[in-house]
Amino acid sequence: MIRLPGSLLARTFVLIAALVLLTTAAWLSLFRYVEAEPRARETAQLAASTVNLIRAALVASAPERRPDLFVELITREGIRLLPAEPTDEIESLPEGRYIGLVRDQIHALLGPHTRISLAVNEVPGFWVSFRLEDNDDDEYWLILPQERALRTFAWHWLAWGLLALSLALAVAWFIASRINRPLTALGAAARAVGQGRTPDPLPETGADELRQLAAAFNRMAEDLARHDKDRAEVLAGISHDLRTPLTRLRLEAELSIASESARDAVAADIEQMEAVIAQFMDYARGDGGETEAAVDLNRLLGEIAARQQALGHPVAADLPPLPTLVGRERALRRAVTNLVDNAFKYGAPPVELKAAVAVDAVTIEILDRGPGVPPAEADRLKRPFARLDSARSNVTGTGLGLAIVDRTARLHGGGLDLLPRPGGGLTARLTLARRPLG
């Protein structure tokens, strides 16, 4: 099977170029086939006319004048004549349709006894035999330039053909690029939507189908952006409305509940409710309107590890010198903090924070020694409100933490992977693309 290139631009160009080449080859083959017969007829007519003229001149002249006529024809007209000898070594004609047509035409004009060759006694030329009279024993050779019988290749036509082919391929590339350009822009915009960003509107130009596609995509992107904004506003309002009564509940619990244990339980419930509201807000706001800027990853990860230490969560940080990353610092801080919190909530110490640098990406890993995550459940847990029912169901939560981290990773051109750790536990790997600012 012929394997086509992967990109649409290359495939379209290859197919159009193949069509141009095949069409050109077909026309050339057809031209050579059709042109062979009139060219063979012309060559045979020239040879027959020359033979008839020479024969008439020799017949009309006196026998003693014929040698002088031979010399005159050779010197003045450039016509070579030689008497045929029985010892002549005659080279057979090559096989081919054109040579066969020339031979048949000459036999039809001069008779079947006429001999034709492209070399006699190893002397090249277009050799045609004739007799002055049909019953005459003397036979002569008429020697014409060999180019008269052979089809020579016109190199200047090759130059013109290559020029025409180059122009056709250039037009094919122009057509393919015109088709591919809006689709490339659409693919980039679709990737931006998949990463949670709102792309710039696509230009609605070009063919009708491409204009309709761009317009439909623009409407879809606008609808998604509007829905995200409406969702964030609704959740922000709910959060604001809920925090006021929660604050009153906290105050009333402090003042009216005498039992310290009951008061602590109520306070813990209120804190859990506030944490749930905060996670809903984090998921709803997405990037929170935060613009991209240069992020010092060493400083960011060091601050997260220090804060966990202050909370009584020892994190072993192994951080090599990391490059400055273009991204959203608040979203990255929230994502890494969620992974570290999950390691302590659902996993088991020791918890480690590692980072590594690749050519086009930075990976951040949070490792724990807990029960881990079954590989079949890894993708499901990155969906909103997904929970693992077996090993980690004893801790309350919203099921949004990993969804927030995954969306942040996609927003930064990367992804989130939940991998089994050798020796037991979980490796949560956050991959971030290294992109230029702007």
Backbone hydrogen bonds, N-H to C=O, Kabsch-Sander energy under -0.5 kcal/mol:
donor,donor_aa,acceptor,acceptor_aa,energy
4,L,2,I,-0.7
11,R,7,S,-2.3
12,T,8,L,-2.8
13,F,9,L,-2.3
14,V,10,A,-2.7
15,L,11,R,-2.5
16,I,12,T,-2.5
17,A,13,F,-3.1
18,A,14,V,-2.6
19,L,15,L,-2.2
20,V,16,I,-2.5
21,L,17,A,-2.8
22,L,18,A,-2.9
23,T,19,L,-2.5
24,T,20,V,-2.6
25,A,21,L,-2.8
26,A,22,L,-2.5
27,W,23,T,-2.5
28,L,24,T,-2.5
29,S,25,A,-2.5
30,L,26,A,-2.6
31,F,27,W,-2.7
32,R,28,L,-2.7
33,Y,29,S,-2.1
34,V,30,L,-2.7
35,E,31,F,-2.8
36,A,32,R,-1.0
37,E,33,Y,-0.6
39,R,35,E,-1.7
40,A,36,A,-2.6
41,R,37,E,-2.5
42,E,38,P,-2.2
43,T,39,R,-2.5
44,A,40,A,-2.6
45,Q,41,R,-2.4
46,L,42,E,-2.3
47,A,43,T,-2.3
48,A,44,A,-2.7
49,S,45,Q,-2.7
50,T,46,L,-2.4
51,V,47,A,-2.4
52,N,48,A,-2.5
53,L,49,S,-2.4
54,I,50,T,-2.5
55,R,51,V,-2.8
56,A,52,N,-2.4
57,A,53,L,-2.4
58,L,54,I,-2.7
59,V,55,R,-2.6
60,A,56,A,-2.0
61,S,57,A,-1.1
65,R,62,A,-1.6
66,R,62,A,-0.8
66,R,63,P,-0.9
69,L,65,R,-1.9
70,F,66,R,-2.5
71,V,67,P,-2.1
72,E,68,D,-2.4
73,L,69,L,-2.7
74,I,70,F,-2.1
75,T,71,V,-2.8
76,R,72,E,-2.6
77,E,72,E,-0.8
77,E,73,L,-0.7
78,G,73,L,-0.5
78,G,74,I,-0.6
79,I,73,L,-2.1
80,R,78,G,-0.6
80,R,143,I,-1.0
81,L,79,I,-0.5
82,L,141,W,-1.8
84,A,139,E,-3.1
88,D,85,E,-1.7
90,I,88,D,-0.8
91,E,89,E,-0.5
91,E,119,A,-2.6
100,G,96,G,-2.0
101,L,97,R,-2.1
102,V,98,Y,-2.2
103,R,99,I,-2.5
104,D,100,G,-2.3
105,Q,101,L,-2.3
106,I,102,V,-2.4
107,H,103,R,-2.4
108,A,104,D,-2.0
109,L,105,Q,-1.7
110,L,106,I,-3.3
111,G,107,H,-1.5
114,T,111,G,-1.4
117,S,127,W,-2.0
120,V,123,V,-1.7
121,N,89,E,-3.1
123,V,120,V,-1.7
125,G,118,L,-1.8
126,F,144,L,-3.1
127,W,117,S,-2.7
127,W,125,G,-0.9
128,V,142,L,-2.4
129,S,115,R,-2.3
130,F,140,Y,-1.9
136,D,133,E,-1.5
140,Y,130,F,-2.7
141,W,82,L,-3.8
142,L,128,V,-3.3
142,L,140,Y,-0.5
143,I,80,R,-2.4
143,I,141,W,-0.6
144,L,126,F,-2.4
144,L,142,L,-0.7
148,R,145,P,-1.9
149,A,146,Q,-1.4
150,L,146,Q,-2.0
152,T,150,L,-1.0
155,W,153,F,-1.0
157,W,154,A,-0.7
158,L,154,A,-1.1
159,A,155,W,-1.8
160,W,156,H,-2.1
161,G,157,W,-2.8
162,L,158,L,-2.8
163,L,159,A,-2.2
164,A,160,W,-2.6
165,L,161,G,-2.7
166,S,162,L,-2.6
167,L,163,L,-2.3
168,A,164,A,-2.3
169,L,165,L,-2.6
170,A,166,S,-2.5
171,V,167,L,-2.4
172,A,168,A,-2.3
173,W,169,L,-2.6
174,F,170,A,-2.3
175,I,171,V,-2.7
176,A,172,A,-2.7
177,S,173,W,-2.7
178,R,174,F,-2.1
179,I,175,I,-1.9
180,N,176,A,-2.4
181,R,177,S,-2.4
183,L,179,I,-0.7
184,T,180,N,-2.6
185,A,181,R,-2.2
186,L,182,P,-2.1
187,G,183,L,-2.4
188,A,184,T,-2.3
189,A,185,A,-2.3
190,A,186,L,-2.5
191,R,187,G,-2.2
192,A,188,A,-2.0
193,V,189,A,-2.1
194,G,190,A,-2.5
195,Q,191,R,-1.5
196,G,193,V,-1.7
197,R,192,A,-2.8
205,T,203,P,-1.5
211,R,207,A,-2.6
212,Q,208,D,-2.6
213,L,209,E,-2.2
214,A,210,L,-2.6
215,A,211,R,-2.6
216,A,212,Q,-2.5
217,F,213,L,-2.4
218,N,214,A,-2.6
219,R,215,A,-2.2
220,M,216,A,-2.3
221,A,217,F,-2.8
222,E,218,N,-2.4
223,D,219,R,-2.5
224,L,220,M,-2.6
225,A,221,A,-2.5
226,R,222,E,-2.4
227,H,223,D,-2.7
228,D,224,L,-2.6
229,K,225,A,-2.2
230,D,226,R,-2.8
231,R,227,H,-2.8
232,A,228,D,-2.5
233,E,229,K,-2.4
234,V,230,D,-2.5
235,L,231,R,-2.7
236,A,232,A,-2.4
237,G,233,E,-2.2
238,I,234,V,-2.5
239,S,235,L,-2.7
240,H,236,A,-2.5
241,D,237,G,-2.6
242,L,238,I,-2.3
243,R,239,S,-2.1
244,T,240,H,-1.0
246,L,242,L,-1.9
247,T,243,R,-2.2
248,R,244,T,-1.9
249,L,245,P,-2.6
250,R,246,L,-2.4
251,L,247,T,-2.2
252,E,248,R,-3.0
253,A,249,L,-2.5
254,E,250,R,-1.9
255,L,251,L,-1.7
256,S,252,E,-3.2
257,I,253,A,-1.3
258,A,256,S,-0.7
263,R,259,S,-2.6
264,D,260,E,-2.6
265,A,261,S,-2.0
266,V,262,A,-2.5
267,A,263,R,-2.5
268,A,264,D,-2.4
269,D,265,A,-2.3
270,I,266,V,-2.4
271,E,267,A,-2.4
272,Q,268,A,-2.3
273,M,269,D,-2.4
274,E,270,I,-2.4
275,A,271,E,-2.4
276,V,272,Q,-2.4
277,I,273,M,-2.4
278,A,274,E,-2.5
279,Q,275,A,-2.3
280,F,276,V,-2.4
281,M,277,I,-2.3
282,D,278,A,-2.5
283,Y,279,Q,-2.5
284,A,280,F,-2.3
285,R,281,M,-2.5
286,G,282,D,-0.9
288,G,285,R,-3.0
290,E,287,D,-2.1
293,A,327,G,-2.5
295,V,325,L,-3.3
297,L,295,V,-1.1
297,L,323,P,-0.5
300,L,296,D,-2.5
301,L,297,L,-3.0
302,G,298,N,-2.0
303,E,299,R,-2.3
304,I,300,L,-1.9
305,A,301,L,-2.4
306,A,302,G,-2.3
307,R,303,E,-2.3
308,Q,304,I,-2.1
309,Q,305,A,-2.0
310,A,306,A,-2.1
311,L,307,R,-1.4
312,G,309,Q,-1.5
313,H,308,Q,-3.2
316,A,351,V,-2.4
317,A,315,V,-0.9
318,D,316,A,-0.5
318,D,353,L,-3.3
319,L,317,A,-0.5
325,L,295,V,-2.7
327,G,293,A,-2.6
327,G,325,L,-0.6
329,E,327,G,-0.6
332,L,328,R,-2.3
333,R,329,E,-2.8
334,R,330,R,-2.3
335,A,331,A,-2.2
336,V,332,L,-2.6
337,T,333,R,-2.2
338,N,334,R,-2.1
339,L,335,A,-1.9
340,V,336,V,-2.4
341,D,337,T,-2.9
342,N,338,N,-2.4
343,A,339,L,-1.9
344,F,340,V,-1.6
345,K,341,D,-2.5
346,Y,342,N,-3.0
347,G,342,N,-0.8
347,G,343,A,-0.7
351,V,314,P,-0.6
352,E,367,L,-2.5
353,L,316,A,-2.8
354,K,352,E,-0.5
354,K,365,E,-2.9
355,A,318,D,-1.1
356,A,363,T,-2.2
358,A,361,A,-3.0
362,V,432,L,-2.8
363,T,356,A,-2.4
364,I,430,L,-2.8
365,E,354,K,-2.8
366,I,428,A,-2.0
367,L,352,E,-2.4
367,L,365,E,-0.5
368,D,426,L,-1.9
369,R,348,A,-2.9
377,E,374,P,-2.0
378,A,374,P,-0.7
378,A,375,P,-0.8
381,L,377,E,-2.0
382,K,378,A,-0.5
382,K,379,D,-1.0
383,R,380,R,-1.8
385,F,399,G,-1.3
386,A,383,R,-1.6
386,A,399,G,-0.9
389,D,387,R,-0.7
393,S,390,S,-0.5
395,V,392,R,-0.8
404,I,400,L,-2.5
405,V,401,G,-2.1
406,D,402,L,-2.8
407,R,403,A,-2.2
408,T,404,I,-2.2
409,A,405,V,-2.5
410,R,406,D,-2.3
411,L,407,R,-2.1
412,H,408,T,-1.1
412,H,409,A,-0.6
413,G,410,R,-1.7
414,G,409,A,-2.9
415,G,431,T,-1.1
417,D,429,R,-2.4
419,L,417,D,-0.7
419,L,427,T,-2.9
421,R,425,G,-1.9
424,G,421,R,-2.3
426,L,368,D,-0.8
427,T,419,L,-3.1
428,A,366,I,-2.6
428,A,426,L,-0.6
429,R,417,D,-3.0
429,R,427,T,-0.8
430,L,364,I,-3.4
430,L,428,A,-0.6
431,T,415,G,-2.8
431,T,429,R,-0.6
432,L,362,V,-2.8
433,A,412,H,-2.1
434,R,360,D,-2.2
435,R,433,A,-0.8
